[in-house]
């Protein structure tokens, strides 16, 4: 019983981590879009990262 | 470094490792794609030379000028509306490579190698997944890198959001209708089938609840969402996750080859993996491996599918809690709105915002290339490095027992039946553009 309760807590924590993770994901995507629209990232940026 | 470090510090080494591996794999990918283009161009030049029966090769300057001239002609025809598709800029060999080809009349082995690698689909996706899996299960992944490698997997999600810039609402609705049908029949159907089979075979409710959600809808995320609801024990949870990961890993490495063997087009393959593979990261990897059009279709099915997580949770509450309580003469209620609010995957809202911005004409072709092809590859590469490094055979061994058999049979049945259905529905229904 104690083991199950502990596990429930763990599962809840994992889920709240997934929620936080989704927010970070949205922020990261938003930054990329803003930089792209502002012209900071151009189609030449990606090829310039490689030899 | 241990957990006691707290904060984000513990994630940094693993994230840096995934970024380095991702960069190396993308460098490899860029090289083989360039060599493949060089191979195709060399082949074209040699064919033209053979057709002219012994006439000398053009000089490099003449070759470049001729290619440019042809391109200008095609572009003019496109601008006059005589052709529908805008021509692509010609891919020219470098002067040194052209001169070597003209002298030897043989295609460089480097170019043939690139062509061969693409034929075997050994792109950055395969390199990262296979490479990561081999590292993890041979030399092992030091503890220092493990938290960051786990954290790298969701970096696939910004890529999924950015891909939204490729769709119009009309595309989304067209494919979305089929996606809804597929999701409803196969994904919800598998959940219900596993739940009922579990009861029939007198399996533990906790275990079968997690397995039903996991094999039916969205792998580990759904299992995590359902676990507290059905009072799953830790052992049940790991059995279910082990089964889901084992099936996903087998599917990830075999489906692209099965798809090719069955002659599936990219949109059909995307619809298949979107329905049959249980985990977002694995299905995105398999679809990317197959091609960009495949990814566009798989992404819609996946978005619809993860949107169904709250509904599966509500089903599990009803099946395992409410129904049981009613049978025992007790009265339990579900706060449906609360479940939807708590379990809804937020990141898909970002995807819908991107689709709307595209519909409003905010993005140009350049933006779409930057977001939906270039930066998507960066996010995917880091994420796939995390996926590969987290395929540990020890975790897969945790799958076991009758529940494993039920889960595996249900997932396999879903894969076979959905393959038949998507092939019958055909390419046009799943083509995004």
Interface residues (C-beta under 8 A of the other chain):
Chain A: X3 X4 X7 X8 X10 X11 X12 X14 X15 X18 X19 X21 X22 X23 X24 X25 X26 X28 X29 X30 X32 X33 X36 X37 X41 X42 X43 X45 X46 X47 X49 X50 X51
Chain B: X23 X26 X27 X30 X31 X154 X155 X157 X158 X161 X162 X165 X221 X224 X225 X227 X228 X231 X232 X233 X234 X237 X342 X343 X345 X346 X347 X349 X350 X354 X357 X362 X366 X367 X369 X370 X371 X374 X375 X377 X378 X379
